[in-house]
Amino acid sequence: MDYAIALNIIARLLFFESDINVFLLILLIVAGVLGVAYALRVKTINELNRKLEDTVREKTAELMNLNSRLEIMNAAIDAEKEYFRVTLESIEDGVIALDLEGNVILVNKAAESILGIEEEDIKNYQLVKLFESMLEDSDSRKAKYFDVSDLDDFTPVKNEQMIINAKDNKRKILQVTSSEIKEHEAIQGIVFIFKDKTELVAIENQLAVSQKMESIGQLAAGIAHEINTPLQYVSDNVNFLDHAFYYIMEFIETLKNALDKLNPPDEVKKSIEEKEKEYDLEYLKDEVPNALEQTHIGIQRVSRIVLSMKDFAHPGTKEKSYYDLNHGIEVTANITRNKWKYVADLELELDPKLPNVYCSLDQINQVILNMILNSVDAIDEKIKAGLYEKGTIRIKTENRDKDVEIVIWDNGIGIKEENLHRVFDPFYTTKEVGKGTGQGLAICHDIIVNKHKGRILINSKYKEGTKFIIRLPNSEGAF
């Protein structure tokens, strides 16, 4: 019942009715009715509150359950993302992903290392522009493989080899593979995978060079063996001719003395004198011994070369042992004589107190060989530039406290200062195409530093010359 209506009824009763008892009765009835109505309303409100509280508790429990499931799902997503990140960073190959506009959206650590540039800097580039700035001239056309501006013209590549000058100033050989990123047959982007093949190619080339050197060594050993026997015949025959000529000249002198004592007719004397002049015996007497002596010297030189070839190609020098480096240097200088004798004088300053060194002698011989040939090329370049007519190569050995030192110096063209840090890089060469592979000094560095735990230093000035300093441990314990 509405309170306003009830009050209206009470007011009418007070106005029209005089009997106070009736009024009080009515007032009590109204109060009772109002009390009952209020009690019913409170009960209803309490029931509604209880239902609302029950609903809130149920919904809160559901919400908490959903929140717990959401946290579990987020944790699973974070774990999956972390696993993906760790997996991506653990891949040795470089990975770079692009969106459809060509923007870099993903880079792993291997890609940073291979390209010599950090992720944020990589993302500042369009990938095609980055590779345009790094690819060598001979491979510059391959920059088009990284252009994704027109997907209709984009062609994925597989194991495409290219040479770059990375941003860390290192020359590298890359093997590149690219593919489209698709979802439900729709292209979402492009991914590039880079494999650094520099070391592998260097090893393959070094193996090829070693195999070639081994083949040359075996061939040289065979030739040396074949030459040695007829050379011995020639040497013996020259010795015989030397002695025979001496006896013949002695016999002629005896005959001349006998004829003088016999006093033959003038006709005989004249005939003998004419023959003596015709054959120029005085000239032969002086020059034949000289010719025989020069032949002896030539044979001795050929013998030394043959022995050097046999020593250089000796199959037992592959294993490490204690060897005489001075002898190895002399052998190598002898077999390379045909290379340096026309462009340089080669001087040896070998320390007689140099101890035998624990090493692989054929590998050290290969280093000395490469160094001599490198010096010959440097001197030849300077001669062609008209800076002199003949250069000098000097090889010096010295015994030090904990190592032995080999210094190879030449007064060739030298190396420009900006190129000094690259001379031991595989495939780096300043020679024209076809004249050098860029492997010689890289192989020397590998043999000395990696295989013998030594050091190789360089000091060079352009147009003045180059000095290589090789230091090798003088004991087996250093390995």
C-alpha positions as CSV (number, residue, x, y, z in Angstrom):
1,M,0.0,0.0,0.0
2,D,1.2,3.4,-0.9
3,Y,2.1,5.6,2.1
4,A,0.5,8.7,0.6
5,I,-2.9,6.9,0.2
6,A,-2.7,5.7,3.9
7,L,-2.0,9.2,5.2
8,N,-4.9,10.6,3.1
9,I,-7.3,8.1,4.7
10,I,-6.1,9.0,8.2
11,A,-6.6,12.7,7.5
12,R,-10.2,12.2,6.3
13,L,-11.0,10.1,9.4
14,L,-9.7,12.9,11.7
15,F,-11.7,15.5,9.8
16,F,-15.1,13.7,9.6
17,E,-15.0,11.2,12.5
18,S,-15.2,12.2,16.2
19,D,-15.1,8.9,17.8
20,I,-11.5,8.5,19.0
21,N,-11.7,4.8,19.5
22,V,-12.6,4.2,15.9
23,F,-9.8,6.4,15.0
24,L,-7.3,4.5,17.1
25,L,-8.5,1.2,15.8
26,I,-8.2,2.3,12.3
27,L,-4.7,3.8,13.0
28,L,-3.6,0.4,14.5
29,I,-5.0,-1.4,11.4
30,V,-3.1,0.9,9.1
31,A,0.1,0.6,11.1
32,G,-0.2,-3.2,11.1
33,V,-0.8,-3.3,7.4
34,L,2.2,-1.0,6.9
35,G,4.4,-3.2,9.1
36,V,3.4,-6.3,7.3
37,A,4.1,-4.6,3.9
38,Y,7.5,-3.4,5.2
39,A,8.4,-6.8,6.5
40,L,7.4,-8.4,3.2
41,R,9.4,-5.8,1.3
42,V,12.5,-6.4,3.6
43,K,12.2,-10.1,3.1
44,T,12.0,-9.7,-0.7
45,I,15.0,-7.4,-0.7
46,N,17.0,-9.8,1.5
47,E,16.2,-12.7,-0.8
48,L,17.2,-10.6,-3.8
49,N,20.5,-9.7,-2.0
50,R,21.2,-13.3,-1.3
51,K,20.5,-14.3,-4.9
52,L,22.7,-11.4,-6.0
53,E,25.5,-12.5,-3.7
54,D,25.3,-16.0,-4.9
55,T,25.4,-14.8,-8.5
56,V,28.4,-12.5,-7.7
57,R,30.2,-15.4,-6.0
58,E,29.5,-17.7,-9.0
59,K,30.6,-15.1,-11.5
60,T,33.7,-14.2,-9.4
61,A,34.7,-17.9,-9.3
62,E,34.2,-18.2,-13.0
63,L,36.2,-15.0,-13.6
64,M,39.0,-16.3,-11.4
65,N,39.0,-19.6,-13.2
66,L,39.1,-17.8,-16.6
67,N,41.9,-15.5,-15.3
68,S,43.9,-18.5,-14.1
69,R,43.4,-20.2,-17.5
70,L,44.5,-17.0,-19.2
71,E,47.7,-16.8,-17.1
72,I,48.5,-20.4,-17.9
73,M,47.9,-19.7,-21.6
74,N,50.1,-16.5,-21.5
75,A,52.8,-18.4,-19.7
76,A,52.6,-21.1,-22.4
77,I,52.8,-18.4,-25.1
78,D,55.8,-16.7,-23.4
79,A,57.5,-20.1,-23.0
80,E,56.9,-20.9,-26.7
81,K,58.2,-17.4,-27.7
82,E,61.3,-17.9,-25.6
83,Y,61.9,-21.4,-27.0
84,F,61.5,-19.9,-30.5
85,R,63.9,-17.1,-29.6
86,V,66.5,-19.4,-28.2
87,T,66.2,-21.8,-31.1
88,L,66.5,-18.9,-33.6
89,E,69.6,-17.6,-31.8
90,S,71.1,-21.0,-31.6
91,I,71.0,-21.5,-35.4
92,E,74.5,-21.0,-36.9
93,D,73.1,-19.8,-40.1
94,G,71.9,-16.2,-40.4
95,V,68.2,-15.6,-40.7
96,I,66.5,-12.4,-41.8
97,A,62.8,-12.0,-42.4
98,L,61.1,-9.2,-44.4
99,D,57.5,-8.0,-44.6
100,L,55.8,-7.4,-47.9
101,E,57.1,-3.8,-48.0
102,G,60.7,-5.1,-47.7
103,N,61.2,-3.9,-44.1
104,V,63.4,-6.1,-41.9
105,I,61.2,-7.6,-39.1
106,L,63.4,-10.4,-37.8
107,V,67.2,-10.8,-37.4
108,N,69.1,-13.5,-35.5
109,K,72.5,-13.2,-33.9
110,A,74.2,-15.3,-36.6
111,A,73.0,-12.8,-39.2
112,E,74.5,-9.9,-37.2
113,S,77.8,-11.8,-37.0
114,I,77.9,-12.8,-40.6
115,L,77.1,-9.4,-42.0
116,G,79.2,-7.6,-39.4
117,I,76.4,-5.3,-38.4
118,E,73.9,-5.1,-35.4
119,E,70.2,-5.8,-35.7
120,E,69.1,-2.2,-35.2
121,D,71.4,-1.0,-38.0
122,I,70.2,-3.8,-40.3
123,K,66.6,-2.7,-39.7
124,N,67.6,0.8,-40.9
125,Y,68.4,-0.6,-44.3
126,Q,66.3,-2.0,-47.1
127,L,68.0,-5.4,-47.4
128,V,68.6,-4.9,-51.1
129,K,70.4,-1.6,-50.3
130,L,72.5,-3.3,-47.6
131,F,73.8,-5.9,-50.0
132,E,74.4,-3.4,-52.8
133,S,76.8,-1.7,-50.4
134,M,78.6,-5.0,-49.5
135,L,78.7,-7.2,-52.6
136,E,81.9,-7.3,-54.5
137,D,81.8,-5.9,-58.0
138,S,81.9,-9.3,-59.6
139,D,78.7,-10.3,-57.7
140,S,77.0,-6.9,-57.6
141,R,74.3,-8.1,-60.0
142,K,73.1,-10.6,-57.3
143,A,71.7,-7.7,-55.2
144,K,68.5,-8.2,-57.1
145,Y,67.8,-11.4,-55.2
146,F,67.1,-9.2,-52.1
147,D,64.6,-6.9,-53.9
148,V,61.1,-7.7,-52.7
149,S,59.4,-4.5,-53.9
150,D,57.6,-6.4,-56.6
151,L,56.6,-9.9,-55.5
152,D,55.6,-10.8,-59.1
153,D,59.3,-10.4,-60.1
154,F,60.7,-12.0,-56.9
155,T,62.5,-15.3,-57.6
156,P,63.5,-17.4,-54.5
157,V,67.1,-18.6,-54.7
158,K,68.7,-21.8,-53.4
159,N,72.4,-22.1,-52.3
160,E,73.4,-19.0,-54.3
161,Q,77.1,-18.3,-53.6
162,M,78.3,-14.7,-53.4
163,I,81.2,-12.7,-52.0
164,I,80.7,-9.7,-49.7
165,N,82.9,-7.2,-47.9
166,A,81.0,-7.3,-44.6
167,K,80.5,-4.2,-42.4
168,D,83.3,-5.5,-40.1
169,N,85.7,-5.2,-43.0
170,K,86.0,-9.0,-43.5
171,R,85.7,-10.6,-46.9
172,K,83.3,-13.5,-46.7
173,I,81.8,-16.1,-49.0
174,L,78.0,-16.6,-48.4
175,Q,75.6,-19.3,-49.5
176,V,72.1,-17.7,-49.6
177,T,68.7,-19.3,-49.7
178,S,65.4,-17.5,-49.8
179,S,61.8,-18.5,-49.6
180,E,58.3,-17.0,-49.3
181,I,56.5,-17.0,-45.9
182,K,53.0,-18.2,-46.6
183,E,49.8,-18.6,-44.5
184,H,46.8,-20.2,-46.1
185,E,48.5,-19.8,-49.5
186,A,48.8,-16.0,-48.9
187,I,52.3,-14.6,-49.0
188,Q,53.1,-12.8,-45.7
189,G,56.8,-12.0,-46.3
190,I,60.2,-13.3,-47.4
191,V,62.9,-15.1,-45.3
192,F,66.6,-15.2,-46.2
193,I,69.0,-17.8,-44.8
194,F,72.8,-17.0,-44.9
195,K,75.5,-19.7,-44.5
196,D,79.0,-18.4,-44.0
197,K,81.1,-20.7,-46.3
198,T,84.4,-18.7,-46.0
199,E,86.2,-21.1,-43.7
200,L,84.9,-24.2,-45.5
201,V,85.9,-22.9,-48.9
202,A,89.3,-21.9,-47.5
203,I,89.7,-25.4,-46.1
204,E,88.6,-27.0,-49.4
205,N,91.1,-24.7,-51.3
206,Q,93.8,-25.4,-48.8
207,L,93.2,-29.2,-49.2
208,A,93.3,-28.8,-53.0
209,V,96.6,-26.8,-52.7
210,S,98.0,-29.5,-50.3
211,Q,96.9,-32.3,-52.7
212,K,98.5,-30.4,-55.6
213,M,101.7,-29.8,-53.6
214,E,101.7,-33.5,-52.7
215,S,101.3,-34.5,-56.3
216,I,104.0,-32.0,-57.3
217,G,106.2,-33.4,-54.6
218,Q,105.7,-37.0,-55.7
219,L,106.3,-35.9,-59.3
220,A,109.5,-34.1,-58.2
221,A,110.7,-37.1,-56.2
222,G,110.2,-39.3,-59.3
223,I,111.9,-36.8,-61.6
224,A,114.8,-36.4,-59.1
225,H,115.2,-40.1,-58.9
226,E,115.2,-40.4,-62.7
227,I,117.7,-37.5,-63.1
228,N,120.0,-38.7,-60.4
229,T,121.3,-41.9,-62.2
230,P,122.2,-40.3,-65.6
231,L,123.6,-37.3,-63.7
232,Q,126.0,-39.7,-62.0
233,Y,127.0,-41.0,-65.4
234,V,127.6,-37.5,-66.7
235,S,129.6,-36.6,-63.5
236,D,131.8,-39.7,-63.8
237,N,132.4,-39.1,-67.5
238,V,133.3,-35.5,-67.0
239,N,135.8,-36.7,-64.3
240,F,137.2,-39.2,-66.9
241,L,137.4,-36.5,-69.6
242,D,139.2,-34.2,-67.2
243,H,141.8,-36.7,-66.4
244,A,142.0,-37.9,-70.0
245,F,142.6,-34.4,-71.3
246,Y,145.4,-33.9,-68.7
247,Y,147.1,-37.1,-69.9
248,I,146.7,-36.2,-73.6
249,M,148.2,-32.8,-73.0
250,E,151.1,-34.4,-71.1
251,F,151.6,-36.8,-74.0
252,I,151.6,-34.0,-76.5
253,E,154.2,-32.1,-74.5
254,T,156.3,-35.3,-74.3
255,L,156.1,-35.7,-78.1
256,K,157.0,-32.0,-78.7
257,N,160.1,-32.4,-76.5
258,A,161.0,-35.6,-78.3
259,L,160.7,-34.0,-81.7
260,D,162.8,-31.1,-80.6
261,K,165.6,-33.5,-79.5
262,L,165.3,-35.5,-82.7
263,N,165.6,-32.4,-84.9
264,P,163.3,-33.5,-87.7
265,P,163.3,-32.0,-91.1
266,D,161.9,-28.5,-91.6
267,E,159.0,-29.9,-93.6
268,V,157.9,-32.1,-90.6
269,K,158.4,-29.2,-88.2
270,K,156.3,-26.9,-90.4
271,S,153.6,-29.5,-90.8
272,I,153.4,-30.0,-87.0
273,E,153.3,-26.2,-86.4
274,E,150.5,-25.7,-89.0
275,K,148.4,-28.4,-87.3
276,E,149.1,-26.9,-83.9
277,K,147.9,-23.5,-85.2
278,E,144.9,-25.1,-87.0
279,Y,143.7,-26.9,-83.9
280,D,144.8,-23.9,-81.6
281,L,146.2,-26.2,-79.0
282,E,147.3,-23.4,-76.8
283,Y,143.7,-22.2,-76.6
284,L,142.4,-25.7,-75.9
285,K,145.0,-26.2,-73.3
286,D,143.7,-23.2,-71.4
287,E,139.9,-23.4,-72.1
288,V,139.1,-27.1,-72.0
289,P,140.1,-27.3,-68.2
290,N,137.9,-24.2,-67.6
291,A,135.0,-25.8,-69.5
292,L,135.4,-29.0,-67.6
293,E,135.5,-27.1,-64.3
294,Q,132.4,-25.2,-65.2
295,T,130.7,-28.5,-66.1
296,H,131.7,-29.8,-62.7
297,I,130.1,-26.8,-61.0
298,G,127.0,-27.2,-63.1
299,I,126.7,-30.8,-62.2
300,Q,127.1,-30.1,-58.5
301,R,124.4,-27.4,-58.8
302,V,122.1,-29.8,-60.5
303,S,122.9,-32.4,-57.9
304,R,122.0,-30.0,-55.1
305,I,118.7,-29.2,-56.8
306,V,118.0,-32.9,-57.3
307,L,118.7,-33.5,-53.6
308,S,116.6,-30.5,-52.6
309,M,113.7,-31.8,-54.7
310,K,114.0,-35.2,-53.0
311,D,114.2,-33.6,-49.5
312,F,111.3,-31.3,-50.3
313,A,109.1,-34.1,-51.5
314,H,110.2,-36.6,-48.8
315,P,107.0,-38.4,-47.7
316,G,108.2,-38.7,-44.1
317,T,108.0,-35.0,-43.3
318,K,104.2,-34.9,-42.8
319,E,104.4,-35.9,-39.2
320,K,105.7,-33.5,-36.5
321,S,109.2,-34.3,-35.3
322,Y,112.4,-32.4,-34.6
323,Y,113.8,-30.9,-37.9
324,D,116.6,-28.7,-39.0
325,L,114.8,-25.5,-40.2
326,N,118.0,-24.1,-41.7
327,H,118.3,-27.1,-44.0
328,G,114.7,-26.8,-45.0
329,I,115.1,-23.2,-45.9
330,E,118.2,-24.0,-48.0
331,V,116.3,-26.7,-49.8
332,T,113.3,-24.4,-50.5
333,A,115.6,-21.6,-51.7
334,N,117.3,-24.1,-54.1
335,I,114.1,-25.4,-55.7
336,T,112.7,-21.9,-56.2
337,R,115.9,-20.6,-57.7
338,N,114.4,-20.5,-61.2
339,K,111.7,-18.1,-59.9
340,W,113.8,-15.6,-58.0
341,K,117.2,-15.6,-59.9
342,Y,115.9,-13.3,-62.7
343,V,114.3,-10.7,-60.4
344,A,116.2,-10.8,-57.1
345,D,119.3,-11.8,-55.2
346,L,118.4,-14.2,-52.4
347,E,120.6,-13.9,-49.3
348,L,120.5,-16.4,-46.4
349,E,121.6,-15.5,-42.9
350,L,121.0,-18.7,-41.1
351,D,121.9,-19.0,-37.4
352,P,124.3,-21.9,-37.0
353,K,123.2,-22.3,-33.4
354,L,119.5,-22.8,-34.4
355,P,118.2,-25.9,-32.6
356,N,116.1,-28.5,-34.3
357,V,112.4,-27.5,-34.1
358,Y,109.4,-29.7,-33.4
359,C,107.3,-29.1,-36.5
360,S,105.9,-30.6,-39.7
361,L,108.8,-29.8,-42.1
362,D,106.8,-30.1,-45.3
363,Q,104.3,-27.6,-44.0
364,I,107.1,-25.2,-42.9
365,N,108.7,-25.7,-46.3
366,Q,105.4,-24.8,-47.9
367,V,105.3,-21.5,-45.8
368,I,108.8,-20.6,-46.9
369,L,107.9,-21.4,-50.5
370,N,104.8,-19.2,-50.4
371,M,106.8,-16.4,-48.8
372,I,109.6,-16.5,-51.4
373,L,107.1,-16.6,-54.3
374,N,105.2,-13.7,-52.7
375,S,108.4,-11.7,-52.4
376,V,109.2,-12.5,-56.1
377,D,105.8,-11.2,-57.2
378,A,106.3,-8.0,-55.1
379,I,109.7,-7.3,-56.5
380,D,108.5,-8.1,-60.1
381,E,105.7,-5.5,-59.7
382,K,108.3,-2.9,-58.6
383,I,110.6,-3.8,-61.5
384,K,107.6,-3.4,-64.0
385,A,106.9,0.0,-62.4
386,G,110.5,1.0,-63.4
387,L,111.7,1.6,-59.8
388,Y,114.8,-0.7,-60.1
389,E,116.2,-3.5,-62.2
390,K,116.7,-6.2,-59.5
391,G,115.5,-6.6,-55.9
392,T,116.7,-8.4,-52.8
393,I,115.2,-11.2,-50.7
394,R,116.7,-11.9,-47.4
395,I,115.9,-14.9,-45.1
396,K,117.3,-14.9,-41.6
397,T,117.0,-17.3,-38.7
398,E,117.7,-16.7,-35.1
399,N,117.5,-18.7,-31.9
400,R,115.6,-16.9,-29.1
401,D,114.7,-17.9,-25.5
402,K,111.4,-19.7,-26.0
403,D,111.1,-19.8,-29.8
404,V,113.0,-19.6,-33.1
405,E,112.5,-16.7,-35.4
406,I,112.4,-16.7,-39.2
407,V,112.5,-13.3,-40.9
408,I,111.7,-13.0,-44.6
409,W,112.4,-9.5,-46.0
410,D,112.1,-8.1,-49.5
411,N,112.4,-4.6,-51.0
412,G,109.4,-5.2,-53.3
413,I,106.4,-3.0,-53.8
414,G,105.1,-3.4,-50.3
415,I,101.5,-3.3,-49.0
416,K,99.3,-0.2,-48.6
417,E,98.5,0.6,-45.0
418,E,94.8,0.3,-45.4
419,N,95.2,-3.3,-46.7
420,L,97.6,-4.6,-44.0
421,H,94.8,-6.0,-41.8
422,R,93.5,-8.1,-44.7
423,V,96.6,-9.8,-46.0
424,F,95.9,-13.1,-44.1
425,D,92.2,-13.1,-45.1
426,P,91.2,-16.1,-47.3
427,F,90.8,-15.0,-51.0
428,Y,92.2,-11.5,-50.4
429,T,94.6,-10.6,-53.2
430,T,95.8,-7.4,-54.9
431,K,96.8,-9.2,-58.0
432,E,94.8,-9.0,-61.2
433,V,92.2,-11.7,-62.0
434,G,93.8,-15.0,-62.8
435,K,97.2,-14.1,-61.2
436,G,96.5,-15.0,-57.6
437,T,93.9,-16.9,-55.5
438,G,94.5,-15.0,-52.3
439,Q,95.2,-18.4,-50.5
440,G,99.0,-18.2,-50.1
441,L,99.3,-16.0,-47.0
442,A,96.0,-17.4,-45.6
443,I,97.6,-20.9,-45.7
444,C,100.8,-19.6,-44.2
445,H,98.8,-18.1,-41.3
446,D,96.9,-21.3,-40.8
447,I,100.0,-23.5,-40.7
448,I,102.0,-21.2,-38.4
449,V,99.2,-20.1,-36.0
450,N,96.7,-22.9,-36.0
451,K,98.9,-26.0,-36.7
452,H,102.1,-25.0,-35.0
453,K,100.8,-22.5,-32.3
454,G,103.3,-19.9,-33.5
455,R,103.0,-16.3,-34.5
456,I,103.3,-14.5,-37.9
457,L,103.8,-10.8,-37.9
458,I,104.0,-8.3,-40.8
459,N,105.6,-5.0,-41.2
460,S,105.3,-3.3,-44.6
461,K,105.5,0.1,-46.3
462,Y,104.2,0.8,-49.7
463,K,106.9,1.1,-52.4
464,E,109.6,0.2,-49.7
465,G,109.2,-3.4,-48.9
466,T,107.8,-6.0,-46.6
467,K,109.0,-8.0,-43.6
468,F,107.4,-11.2,-42.4
469,I,108.4,-12.4,-38.9
470,I,107.6,-16.1,-38.1
471,R,108.1,-17.3,-34.5
472,L,107.8,-21.0,-33.7
473,P,107.9,-22.7,-30.3
474,N,111.2,-24.5,-30.0
475,S,109.9,-27.5,-28.1
476,E,107.2,-30.1,-28.4
477,G,105.6,-29.0,-25.1
478,A,104.4,-25.8,-26.7
479,F,101.9,-27.7,-28.8
